[in-house]
Amino acid sequence: MPRPRAFDERHVLERAREQFWTTGYAGTRMDDIARATGLGKGSLYGAFGDKSGLFHLVFGDWCAAVVRVADEQLSGDSDEEAFGRLSAYVHLMADNTAADVEHRGCLLAKGVAELAQHDPAVAGRSAETMTALLALLRREIAAAQRHGDIDGAADPEHLAAMLLAVVRGIEAVGKAGLAPEVLRGIADTALAGLPRPGH
C-alpha cells in the first residue's frame, strides 16, 4: 500500500504555477520549482513526473480557471441583464490586466506563445479553452439579442469572436505596458461598437 503524500498537492501546484508564470516554461528548471515548493526534486518527479508533466497540470488548471471566471460572469437567467453581464465581463478583463503591474500577462497566452507549436497537449488545451469562452460569449450575445439590446440581425458567432479577440488583445497590449486607462478605453469602445437595434 503506497504511503500518503506528506505535502499539500494544491499548494505545490500553486507555487509551481507562480514559477512558470514568472519565468516561463523554458526559463524554469526543476531546481527552481524545488526551491519554490520546498520539495526535493525526487519528490516532485515522483508526484508529478517531469517538468513537462508538471507544466501540463498547472496549465490545465489555469485554463479551467479562465473558463470558470467567464462562466461565473456570463451566467444568469435573465435576458434583460445579459448585456450588463457582457459589459461586466469585458471590463473585468480590462481591470484585471490593468492590475497586473508586473506585466506577467496570462499563463494561457504565455504557454501558447512558447509551446503550442511543438506541444500538442498545450495546443489542444488552449483550443478547448478558447472554444469554451467563445460559446459563453455567444450565449450571452444571443440573450442580449432576444432582449433587444443587440441587433438581432447580427451574427452572434462573429460578435462573440470579436469580443474574445478584444479580451485577449487587451491582455496582450497590457502586458506590453499600455496604461490602464487605455485598456479600459478599449473595453468601452468595443462594447459601444456592438450593433444596437435601429442603428
C-alpha positions in Angstrom: 0.0 0.0 0.0 1.5 3.4 -1.0 2.3 5.9 1.6 0.1 9.0 1.6 1.9 12.1 0.3 3.3 14.3 3.1 2.6 17.6 1.3 -0.3 19.6 0.1 -0.5 19.0 -3.6 -2.6 22.1 -4.3 0.0 24.3 -2.6 2.8 22.7 -4.6 0.9 23.3 -7.9 0.2 26.9 -6.9 3.9 27.5 -6.2 4.9 25.8 -9.4 2.3 27.9 -11.3 3.9 31.1 -9.9 7.3 29.9 -11.0 6.2 29.1 -14.6 4.1 32.3 -14.7 7.1 34.4 -13.8 9.9 32.8 -15.7 8.1 30.9 -18.5 8.5 27.2 -19.4 12.0 27.4 -20.9 13.2 29.7 -18.1 12.1 27.4 -15.3 14.2 24.5 -14.1 13.1 21.7 -11.7 15.6 23.2 -9.3 13.6 26.4 -9.3 10.4 24.6 -8.6 12.0 22.6 -5.9 13.1 25.9 -4.2 9.7 27.5 -4.7 7.8 24.5 -3.3 10.3 23.3 -0.6 10.2 19.8 -2.0 13.2 17.8 -3.3 13.4 17.0 -7.0 12.9 13.4 -6.3 9.5 14.1 -4.6 8.5 16.3 -7.5 9.4 13.7 -10.1 7.7 11.0 -8.1 4.4 13.0 -7.7 4.2 14.9 -11.0 6.6 13.3 -13.5 9.0 15.6 -15.4 8.8 19.3 -15.9 6.5 18.9 -18.9 4.0 16.8 -16.9 4.0 19.4 -14.1 3.5 22.3 -16.5 0.6 20.5 -18.2 -1.1 20.1 -14.8 -0.6 23.8 -14.0 -1.6 24.9 -17.5 -4.8 22.8 -17.4 -5.7 24.2 -14.0 -5.2 27.7 -15.3 -7.3 27.1 -18.4 -10.1 25.7 -16.3 -10.0 28.8 -14.1 -10.2 31.1 -17.1 -13.3 29.4 -18.2 -14.8 29.2 -14.7 -14.4 33.0 -14.3 -16.1 33.6 -17.6 -18.9 31.2 -16.8 -19.5 32.9 -13.4 -19.6 36.4 -15.1 -21.6 35.3 -18.1 -24.3 33.2 -16.4 -27.8 34.3 -15.5 -31.4 33.5 -16.0 -32.5 37.0 -17.3 -32.1 38.1 -20.9 -32.7 41.6 -19.6 -29.4 41.5 -17.8 -27.3 39.8 -20.5 -25.8 43.0 -21.9 -24.8 44.1 -18.4 -23.1 40.7 -17.8 -21.2 41.1 -21.1 -20.1 44.6 -20.2 -19.1 43.5 -16.7 -17.0 40.6 -18.1 -15.2 42.7 -20.7 -14.5 45.4 -18.1 -13.3 42.8 -15.5 -10.7 41.5 -18.0 -9.5 45.1 -18.6 -9.3 45.8 -14.9 -7.5 42.5 -14.1 -5.0 43.3 -16.8 -4.5 46.9 -15.5 -3.9 45.4 -12.0 -1.1 43.2 -13.4 1.6 45.8 -12.5 4.4 43.2 -13.1 3.1 42.7 -16.7 3.3 38.9 -16.3 0.3 38.6 -18.6 -1.8 35.4 -18.7 -0.3 32.0 -18.4 -2.6 30.8 -21.1 -1.2 33.3 -23.6 2.3 32.6 -22.3 2.0 28.9 -22.7 0.5 29.1 -26.2 3.2 31.5 -27.4 6.0 29.4 -26.1 4.8 25.8 -26.5 1.7 25.4 -28.7 3.7 25.0 -32.0 5.6 22.0 -30.6 3.4 20.6 -27.8 0.1 19.1 -28.9 -1.2 19.0 -25.3 -0.8 22.7 -24.8 -2.2 23.4 -28.3 -5.3 21.2 -27.7 -6.0 22.6 -24.2 -5.7 26.2 -25.3 -8.1 25.5 -28.3 -10.6 23.9 -25.9 -10.4 26.9 -23.7 -10.9 29.4 -26.5 -13.8 27.4 -27.8 -15.5 27.4 -24.4 -15.0 31.1 -24.0 -16.5 31.7 -27.5 -19.5 29.6 -26.6 -20.1 31.6 -23.3 -19.9 34.9 -25.1 -22.1 33.7 -28.0 -24.8 32.6 -25.5 -24.8 36.0 -23.8 -24.9 37.9 -27.0 -27.9 35.8 -28.2 -29.6 36.6 -24.9 -29.0 40.3 -25.3 -30.3 40.0 -28.9 -33.5 38.4 -27.6 -34.0 41.3 -25.2 -33.3 43.8 -27.9 -30.1 45.2 -26.6 -28.1 44.0 -29.6 -29.3 44.0 -33.1 -31.0 40.6 -33.8 -29.8 40.6 -37.4 -26.1 40.5 -36.3 -24.3 37.2 -36.3 -23.7 36.2 -32.6 -20.8 34.0 -33.6 -19.0 36.8 -35.3 -19.7 39.2 -32.4 -18.5 36.6 -29.8 -15.3 36.1 -31.8 -14.8 39.9 -31.9 -15.2 40.3 -28.1 -13.0 37.3 -27.5 -10.3 38.9 -29.6 -10.8 42.2 -27.7 -10.4 40.5 -24.3 -7.4 38.5 -25.3 -5.9 41.6 -27.1 -6.3 43.7 -24.0 -4.2 41.2 -22.1 -1.5 41.3 -24.8 -1.2 45.0 -25.1 -1.5 45.4 -21.3 1.5 43.1 -20.9 3.3 45.3 -23.3 2.8 48.2 -20.9 -0.2 50.3 -22.2 -1.7 52.4 -19.4 -4.7 51.2 -17.5 -6.9 54.0 -18.9 -6.1 52.8 -22.4 -7.1 49.3 -21.6 -10.4 50.4 -20.1 -10.9 52.6 -23.2 -10.5 49.6 -25.4 -13.2 47.8 -23.4 -15.5 50.7 -23.6 -15.0 51.2 -27.3 -15.6 47.5 -28.1 -18.8 47.4 -26.2 -20.0 50.7 -27.7 -19.4 49.3 -31.1 -21.7 46.3 -30.7 -24.6 46.8 -33.2 -27.7 48.2 -31.5 -31.3 47.8 -32.9 -32.2 50.6 -35.3 -28.7 51.8 -35.8 
